[in-house]
Amino acid sequence: MWNHTRFARLTGIRYPIVQGPFGGGLSSVALTSAVSRAGGLGSFGGQPYTAAELVATGIEIRRATDRPFNLNLWVGDRDESLGSFGAADWARLVDLFTPYFHELGLPLPERPTELGPRFEDQVEAIFAIRPAVFSFVYGIPGSGILERCRALGIVTLGAATTVEEAVVLEEAGVDAVVATGLEAGGHRVSFLRSAEESLTGLVALVPQVADRVRIPVVAAGGIADARGVRAALALGADAVQIGTAFLATEESNANALHRERLLSPSARETTLTRVFTGRLARGLRNRLTEELRGHEHLFAPYPLQGLLMRALRGYPATEGANGELQAHWAGQSAALVHHRRAEELLASLVRGMDTGFGQRDNA
């Protein structure tokens, strides 16, 4: 059977389908638990939350499902260049965005002093919650963390955008790897080289990774229906990770405009941009991504750029704000998205795999 893969056995899930974990507050208990109950691996992106908040979230997920789920964190939570971004740099950045703040009637922001939770604090929540899977991006946790996960029976899942990253994840003792193609929505989670130097497509990346590592490979990027699942497994993957299609469902914490745009013709137009967080990410084109193209040299490092955009109500995207100034993450498969409920989406994927179909008219 197509679903009897190494990754499914490793994690105890029925179907080798992982719901992508969303940072920026886009994850929800409702989505995570719905996917897990339906037999996939529901995921929750913990990037913006404190350890205490993550523990509370884990308790909520466990109340909603007794099935395996995944918690995700960002290992690299500060850009190295943050310390060299001075007062004059901040002033130039604010000057660049001043017209947008004035347009929305918002006050110009002071430079934030609180930059958000740190990974080394957040990871304590993983040990307290003991999810079936702990996934991470932007690097590799220290050996002590990986050893503790192993002792607690927590499967570790690291993200790679290149073959080299996949190899070092395996060498570090990580249990499985997500091979993330350039088609994927959201942040490009490269950690050995710059994101711009790590833009390999899924069809090229997955078989190369599968040939170089012995651990299970999860394919991510550009997968939205059973055709994509079948292709990924044929390329050597043991599972798939699907983000955009789940982000468009009612259970996600994306705002209504974001979800509707993912289900509209505009979903065909995605772009890679640093404007929203300072890190390269794929989202839907809008006025801000186009007007500020070419101004990347003025953007602040992560997470400072994102905090500026929070003051503009652009990241995370909030209800009632100007959608043309918001981060609406989307992968290149967004035009294939049409399900509004998470369980319906997963059932469609399974049905397509079981019957040999996967086109939209067989959903």
Beta strands, then each sheet from edge to edge (+ up, - down):
strand 1: 17-19
strand 2: 42-45
strand 3: 69-74
strand 4: 133-137
strand 5: 155-160
strand 6: 176-180
strand 7: 186-187
strand 8: 217-220
strand 9: 239-242
strand 10: 270-273
strand 11: 281-284
sheet 1: 1+ 9+ 8+ 6+ 5+ 4+ 3+ 2+
sheet 2: 7+ 11- 10+
end
